[in-house]
Each structure stands twice: as C-alpha cells, then as structure tokens.
C-alpha cells in the first residue's frame, strides 16, 4: 500500500488527501499513456531531508512534456518547494517521490488542451533490492528512436519495460536486459547499464536509451575517481566477456549484476569498480546540502 487515510498528495497547487483525490476516467493519459513522469529520491541527512538532484529531475519532467507536446506551465522551483513541503506534511525523510503530468479528457489522438500535475511520495527501498542480480537478455527490444522520443520519460513507454520484466521473472530471473532495435546493448527496464573490463567502464551511448540522471551521476563519480568510461555501441558478446557489471537508476540506485543468462561475471562484487561507485553514490546522496538545508528551513 503506497498510502493510508492520512497521506497527502500535491495536486494542481493544493495538498489533498490521496484517498479523496480523483481524476477523470476519460483522461487521455489513462487511455493512451500520453503523460510524463519522474522518479525522485529523498534522503535523510544530518541537516534534514535532501531531495537528490531535484532541479535536474523537474527540468527533465519539463523537457519530457515539451518533447511530446504536452503543455507544461509549471515553475520548476515551485515544484521543488512543493516536494519538500509534501515530504514534511507526510513526515517522510527517506522516500521515493513520483511527479506525474497527466492530460484532461480527450478521446481523440490530438494534443491536450489542459493538463494536471500530481506529486506523491512513499517509503520505498531500493527497487531491485540489495543483492546482485541475475539477468536475462529480453526477447523485447527498446523502441526504435524514430518511433518515439526515447529521451522522454513517457508513461506509455513503460509497457515495454513491464513486458520485459514480467518475461524475465517468469523465466526465473531477477530482471531483464534489453537490446536496441539493431541488437546492441541498451538498458534495463528501469535502469542504465555499465560493465567493467580491464579497469575501465563501458556504457551504451545516448540515442537508444533514457539519459538517466543516476547514470549522469555515476559518470561524474567515475571521473572523480579517475575511472575511464567509454560510451558507445556495444554488442552482447562484449558484456559476456566483462569482468563485472551493474545497473543504476533513481529507484534502483546502484546495484551489482551477478550474471546474464549463463554468463557469470568473474570479478567479486566487493573488488569491482561498481562496488566502489555504489559506496560513493550512497555517500553522495546523503551528503549535507546547503540547498536542502535552506529549503528545509524555509519550509519549516
């Protein structure tokens, strides 16, 4: 259960009880998946709650809406402030935050006249758990970038993710790995892929994947550690020959991959570059933040 009788959500500028909120069943988002969303995490720090990279997440929400021609008339900083207030009102510190922009009733395939925004939050541990994952290469591929706006976080795109995840779990695996439409490595259903070989990291280039905010953070941390990262088009055989691998995403954070199909990675997770970055990431998201402190004080 993601909410109880006292849980509040933010809906079009107001805080309302989750169990009293409603939406129109003729919403274009409900019927066609024509909406955009974000996944954001808040962490408890010594100076109060910190919403990690909140500005970047709401900027991406805005960009996603613009890319698929959904009106977005919201101020990013106001949404950041509303998120901190939502967490405060629900007595949450370590939490997952879900903003969603959804469309008004419209049964045609034309653009919406009006949209709404909702932000909710709940306690949620690492989405993929804390144990190394057993993956399988999915029979589903990522949509071709000429068929959709691959860089937008669109509600309807995640049907592809659900199909891949369910297929993997039905086969006894923890999660799926998707290729792109040309057979190159792409990403997980809800996370970006990195793999290690001979002291360097490799990750699929932008163009056929969602440009993850956690992915960008991992690239920043790798640079700080002096770790070489190569971005490009990689075939599955290159992953199968890797020393180690990991997924990263806001919901999943950084999580190691033990194997892909029958291939078990030889390097112990504790000795891998992924583990080093996992530890650094865990510390970074919980760092004291002047911005977070200021906002927490302002909203107290």
N, C-alpha and C positions, 0 to 999 in steps of 0.2 A: 504494500500500500504506500503510495507516494504522498498521501496527505491524510489528515484527520479532520475532525469537526472544527478545529481552531485554526487550521492552516490558511494563510492569506496568500493570494497571488496579486501581481500587478497587472491590471487590465485597463488599457487606454487611459492612463493617467491616474487611476484610482486603485487603492488596495481593497480587495473584496475577498470574502471567504471562498475558498476553492470549491466547496460543495454547494455554493449558491450561484456560482458563475455559470453562464450559459452561452451557447453560440448557435447560429442559425444552421439548421441541417441542410440548407441549400448552398452553404458556403462552397465556393469554387475550390478551396483548399481541401475540404473533406472529399469532394467528388473526384478531383483530378490531381491532387498532390501539388497544387500550384501555390506554394508558400515557401518561406525560407526560415531557417532556424539556426541557432548556435548552441554549442555545448561549452560551458564555462565552469571553472572550479574556484571555490573559495577555500582558503586555508587559515587556520588559527595561527597567529604569530604572537610574539611577546607584546607587541604594540597593538594587538587587536586583529580583527578579521581582515584578510587581504584577498581581494579578488584578482587572481593572477592574469595579467595581460588583458584586463577588462576593456581597455581602449581598443586594442587590436581586435578583440572578438566583436565588439559592436561596429567597428569600421568594416569588418568582413561581412557582418549581417547587412549593413547598408549596401556594400558592393554587390552581395548576392542578389538583393532585391533589384538593384539597378540593372544587373546583367540580364535578368529575366523579365524586366519591365514591370515590376511591381512598385507602385508609388511608395516612397519612404520619406516622410516629412518629420521624422523624429530627430531630436538633437542627441548626439552620441553621449555627451557629458551628462545630460539629464537622465539617460538610460543607465549610465554607470552609477549615478547617485541613487536612482530608484532601486538598483540592485543591492546596494549597501543597506538601504532602508528596508528592503524586503527581508534580507537576512536578519537584520536587527529585530524586526517585528515577529519573525518566526523563531527567534532565539537560536539561530544557526551560525556556526563558525566554519566547520569543515563541511562543505556542502557542494552539491552539483547544481548548477544554475542553467535553466533552459529558457532562453528567449525564443519567441515564435511570432512571426508576422504572417497573419492569415487574411484571406480575402473575403469580402462580402458575398452575399448570394449572387450567383451568376451561373446559369446552366449552359451558356454558350462558351465558345473557345476564344473569346476576346479578352483583352486586358481588363482588370478590375477598375471600378470607379473609386471604391473606398477600401481601406484595409484597417485591420486592428493589430495591436501588439499585446502580447501576454508574456509575462516573465514569472516562472515558478522556480522553486528550489526545494531540494530534499537531501537528506543524508544518503550518500551512495559511495560505497567503497570502490576500489579500482575495478573497472568494468570487466576486465578479463582475469581478475584475481591476482594472486601474488606468486603463483608457481609458473615455471617455464611451460610454454605452450607446445602442443602437438598440432601441427598444421597439415592441411591437405590442399593441394592445388585444385581450385574450383573448376567445375565444368562451365561455370558462368564467367564471362569476362566483363571488364569495365566497359561502359557505353563508349562508343566512338566519340571523340571530342567534337566532331562536326554534327553530331545528333543532339547534343545538349550543351549547356555551359558547364563543363566539367569542373571549373574552378569555383562554382557557386554551390553553397550548401543548401540544396533544394529538397524539400520534403519528399517529393516523388522519386528522387534518385535512390532513396534508401530501400525501395522494393528490391533492387538489385542486391543490396547488402543483406537483406533478410533472407532472400533465396540462397545466397552463398553460405551464410552462417547455418541455416537450417540443414542444408545439404551436408555440410561438414559434421555437424553434430549427429545427424542420422547415421553417418559412417563411423562414428565413434571418436572423432577428433574434437579438439577444443575450439578450433576456429579455422576459417578459410584463408587462402591466399589467392587473390585474383590476378590474372594477367590482363594486359590491354588487348585491344582487338587485333593487334599484329603479333601477339604471342610473347611480348616482352613482360617482364615483371612490372606489376603496377602497385598494389597496396592491399591491405586487409579491408574487410567490410566497413571498419570504422577506425582504421589506424594506418599510419605510414610505415614503410618497411626500410630497415637498414640491415646490412650484413657486413661482416668483418672478414678480411683476407690479408694475411701477411702484414698486419699492423696498420692497415688503412680501412676506412669505412666506405661503403658504396650504398647509394640510394637512388631509386628511379628519379629521373628528371621531371620537372614540371611539364605539363601538357596533356598527360593522360591520367593525372592523379589530382586529388584535392590538395591544394597547398596548405598543409596543416600548420597551425600556429605552434603546436608542440614540436613538429618537425623543424620549424624555423628556430625554435629554442634549442633543440639538440644540435643544430648546425652552429649556433652561437657558442654553445658549451664546448663542442668539439674544437672550435678554433681557439678558445681559451686554453684548452689542454694541449694544443699543438698537434691534434689528430688530423691527419689528412682525410678529406672526404671527397669522393668522386661521384658526381651526379651524371647520369647518362641512361642509355638504353641497355638493359641487361637481360640476357636470356636465363631461363630457369636453371640451365646447367651451371651457370656461374654461381648461383645461390647454392646449388647442391655441393659445390666444391668449396664453400666458405668454411671458415673456422667457427663462426658463431653468427647469431642474428637476433634482432629484436624488433618489436613493434613499438610505436609511440603515438599517443593521441591524448586529448584532454581527458576523456573518460578512462582510457586505459593507462595513462601516464607512460612510464617506460617499463616494458615487460619483456623478458627474455623468451626466445624461441628455442625449444629443445630439439625439434625435428620438423622436417617437411616430408610428408609421406614416409618412405622407408629410409630417408637420409637423416641420420643423427649427427648433429654438429659435434666435432671432436673436442673443441676447447671447453673447459669447465666454465660455467657462467661466472663464477667468482673471479676468474682470471681474464675475463673478456673486457673489451672496450665498452660494450653495452652496460656491463655492471658498473663500471666507473662513471659512465654518463647517467645511469639510473640513480646512483648515490648523489651525484652533483645536482641532478634535476630535483630530487627530493628536498635537498637543502635550499635550492634557489627559490622554489615556490613558497617556502616558509620563511624566507628572509624578511626582516623588518623592512617596511617600505614607508618612505616619507609621504608618498601619495596616499597610501592606505591609511596611515595614521591621521593625516589631515582630514580625509573623508570621514573616517570613523568618529573623529572629534566633532566635525561639522554636523554629523547626523545623530549625535548622541543627545 
